[in-house]
């Protein structure tokens, strides 16, 4: 089975043309007869397509016929698109007082009508000739037509790719990673500026994947302070020479991936690491990972692994190919297509087979289109879908983005696209790319016809290139990093997509007005430029679907209101919007909307934008006059907005009722309210009764607000930020929402899924640990607050005296600028296995007032004993101390050995360390608290034979509780003879 690339193009174009004609026949009365004939011709030709695709493999004449048909089909697409453009032009510029109703369309100018009629007749003539040729070549008609619709036959519910699962291609490479990391971090070549280690192996062996694992290895992160990843394919000299100029410091390391060992020997300073092929068993494990996630794998298929020749890429592609197939389909593929994989081109054959088995022509076009970006490029998912849409691969319905995302998942499942996950702090950064060999395949398919229609233009050494006039007239997509002055837009008669890039030798800050001549234009991406303004002629791009602007863009033309097909408007923050944005009724993406006093710029413009989705920030809300005006934004009906930010400008007065009018749809997941000027939140906000899907809430600089909304019942809430709420003096029981909280068995759960919280409340006096829901002690013990909180930050709570303290999953605690900690009497941190650091500022600020200190079961806390003992010496009021199950850091001040020791139980060690280590820790802590300590709980281990010597020097009356000192047969005399001690 081999589907030629040209067949994929026609499989998209022909159904699209028929669909467009169905709409236009009744709309354009002057061309009704010719349009009907055009529809009939295309439908007939479509029925020949399957047979032609099969025969073109052995019949060169049929192949030429397909190429000829492709050219005429693109011409027809342009003509029908021009018809639609003229109709849009008349509709948009029609007088405002005309009655809006469905009308038949007439061209006002006779010359234009005659021109269009001539174009349609020419296409009909060409198609008639093509139909005759099909019969003369003996092509057979398929019953009911040959082409699938654009949506194709792919599964309607494509499975989501597991974003964070281990990549099966990495199987069997753990030793390679360890060896390379060891070589890079323990290299004897430390006297060199660059130590260079090549990873060598044939394409598809997993060199880049191994390199990525090495790059992210913890040992390498610790050894090299700064790291960077470079995917460029430039010449070695062009890469290494600039680095030599940047740094002359010794000890730098470079890992490179190279296919040719002789080339690697020219650049290496360390031993070359050569990757070996995987075993058949390892290849089979990769193959079965996707089609058979369980152990129920038919053993008769395991010989397939042998045909992968030890290449993980081949194994992965086979696994993707067999995903979702029946056993019979497996057998058919194995017998007919995998049976002859014996030569060195087996990977290329498997890749081509994966392409052939993609489920629809449109999906094949989307795959090939990815190669418009260069090798190694981080492919942007959202942008790719917008580009596919602009070129007509996703149909023409309202759900084009949904179709595009399903296609994207399909390419991931077939491993034609790769997903890479990187950690940056607490965030996962996800991006996508193509393996070099997959990119080669996609590139060979993209422009496989006689005409080049898609170009990713990369300049060389700043040299300007002139695109041939013949290519320009047929181009539909252009990525261009030369000077925009080199583009004569009048020559690009078919252009749908333009991606411009400034930088290096090329920099420009404006677009020529001739861009308005691109009547088929659908996507303008100037994100990587320095363009400051757009010409008014942009308003003539009536087909424009996507505009992706750069950070330097200062204003938009007022003609933007004419772009009724615009779906995605990506703008820099706080840019001034033009008037009458409400006319852009197709808009899905609008991240920023600034309210203005100008006519046509009020918040009511949002009301008609019913399709907005994703993220939206509305700022300058102080310019909204009242609740009724706010209601015109119609936020309650915008079900696809999941992240919303509402901003009042700092220091500006505003009507408190405005927020009440901005009631939100229950689908919202993230809410940020900044600068709200009122003292009381409206009911929908104070109760959050309908916003049960919220996962993040951020209240900032609401300086007059006196209350915190009820939040405890929000079962999906993960992150909570309260900053600059200067008038909030307490967080009481209403905060927890006791009547609405979730229940687990007999336990009431508040903030069930909350993982991150940050408080910055200047006047906060008190935050209740639990709601005062009942005086029943039994029920209070069943209340669990913050059961999953991992991050808590409390800053500028200047009057804080008490706060919630039960955080069983806390990993990170930050407390700063909290004056009232100097009055803190009790500090207890218990059972926080994720807590890794104890802030010294917090300990020191409360040292003089603290009476009770408990640090219990903090298994991952690396306690600085020197810091703790220093604070203990200042704790003159301390009467009770409990420290249990806490590892310590090294500290020469208390005489620890070179190994870390662990405190197990209160003032005791684990069995893995000697008495000499832990006794010095105990002595240091006891010495620091000798003056005021009244109660001491001391837990031993099975190996504990002695008590800390410092106990005999405690002068204050002391109650000592000893537990689990099984090896002590009798107590020392100094314990029994000390009348100050009460021993249990």
Secondary structure, DSSP 8 states (H G I E B T S, - for coil): ----HHHHHHHHHHHHHHHHHHHHHHHBGGGHHHHHHHHHHHHHHHHHHHHHHHHTTT-HHHHHHHHHHHHHHHHHHHHHHHHHHHHHHHHHTS-TTS------B--S-HHHHHHHHHHHHHHHHHHHHHHHHHHHTT----TT-S---TT-SS-TT-----TTS--GGGTT-HHHHHHHHHHHHS-S-TTSSEEEEEEE--TTS-HHHHHHHHHT-HHHHHH-S----------HHHHHHHHHHH---S-EEEEEEES-HHHHHHH-SS--EE-----HHHHHHHHHHHHTSSS---GGGGGGGGGGTT-HHHHHHHHHHHTT--HHHHHHHHHHTSTT--STTHHHHHHHHHHHTSS-HHHHHHHHHGGGS-TT--B-HHHHHHHHHHTTTT-SSTTHHHHHHHHHHHHHHTTSSEEEEEEETTEEEEEEE--HHHHHHHHHHHT-SSS--EEEE--BTTB-----HHHHHH-SEEEE-S-GGG--GGG-TT--EEEEE-BTTB--SB--GGGGG-TT--EEEEEES---B--GGGGG-TT--EEE--TT--B--GGGGG-TT--EEE--TT-B--S-GGG-TT--EE-EEE--SSTT-SGGGGTT-TT--EEEEEE-GGG--SHHHHHTT-GGG-TTEEEEEEE--TT----TTHHHHT---TT--EEEEE----SS--HHHHH-TT-TT--EEEEE--TT-------TT-TT--EEEEE--TT--EE-GGGG-GGG-EEETTEEEESTT--EEEEE-TT--EE-SS----S-HHHHHTEEESTT--EEEEES-TT--B-----TT--EEEEES-GGGGG--EEEEES-TT-----HHHHHHTTTT--EEEEEEEEEEEE-HHHHHHHHTT-TT--EEEEEEEEE---GGGT--SS--EE-STT-B-TTS-HHHHHHHHHHHHHHTTTT--EEEEE--TT-----GGGGG--S-EEEEEE--TT--S--HHHHT-TTEEE-
